[in-house]
Amino acid sequence: MCDYMEWDRAEMLDYGRSRGFYIPTRRSLLVEDPAAPRVRGGGRWVPVVRLDAEERRQLLVTTADGRWEPAMVWLNQWGLPMTMSGWKQVFADANARCRAQGVDVKATPHMLRHWFIARRSGGTIPGALQYRHQRIQMFEGYAGTGDSGFRDEVEAEEAFGLDQFLAELGADDDRPSLTGPAGEEAEARLAELARHTVFDGRVVTAEARLRRILARHDTRLYPGTFITCVYNPDRALCRTSEGPADQPVMADRKPPVCRNTALTPANLQALTGHFARLEDALSDSDRLAPYVRHRLEERHRATAAFLTCHAPETAE
């Protein structure tokens, strides 16, 4: 970061100044005192935090030597603030280089945005870690943060991140097919989602447009650690009479017997690891209480049968 500020960004600023990009105009939003980040608007001072993303891209801040420069840290090669489409292209290029080198890593700007929102100082997830509770609802019961609006923000970002992941999953023709009792139905839902979100072989990149599409076409697919739930309330074993009917209760899922279960390669890997841990526990079964041993043996048999029946298939 320090190297970028000292060398790359400085070079971009020199280019921008040489082209007159930072000369204030009537449309410019000027931060006259960096210690008090605000701009004049409508005859009054407006804090920078109240500006939207497009307005922040127009911010100019005064420097120690009295010159103006963009307030945004990250600039493009012309010395102008990076746009969302520019960031997406940066990540697309990086992902392409990873694929070319056989590195199984993929990222998007939205993934980093979600990570930052969920983990920023004072947020719900740091509090959950402090209180040793990973679920947002449980932490808020202790810390009383429900009125802050942060939970809604996190859950909205989680939902969109999930939908974006599913859209990219549906667009990937080279991935292994989902297996399990509901594997075929999961593939059908992903194909239907891809019909609305994929154009010229690529998922829609305009975030606002993608959000509108995903809001109209809910796959009702819920990826988890051990299973991917292809939710159908009529056959969901996790439902209770007082629970919500519009989504599964992932904590109460029953993978070996629920017909809503589908498996991704990651699910299969997690189940295989779980099976290995069961075998380790049973290898010293003489030291276990009879009831505990009996339950572990039942779970071991059910997991083994489930894995045998639903081995992954490689997509042609």
ABEGO torsion letter per residue (X at the ends): XAAAAAAAAAAAAAAAAAAGAABBBAABBBBABAABBBBBBGGBBBBAAABBAAAAAABBBBBAAGBBBBABABBBAAGBBBBAAAAAAAAAAAAAAAAAAGBBBBBBAAAAAAAAAAABBGBAAAAAAAAGBABAAAAAAAAGAAAAGAAAAAAAAAAAAAAAAAAAAAABAABBBBBEAAAAAAAAAAAAAAAAABBGGBBBABAAAAAAAAAABBAGBBBBAABBBBBBAAABAABBAABBAABBBAAABBAAABAABBBBAAAAAAAAAAAAAAAAAAAAAAABBAAAAAAAAAAAAAAAAAAAAABBBBBX
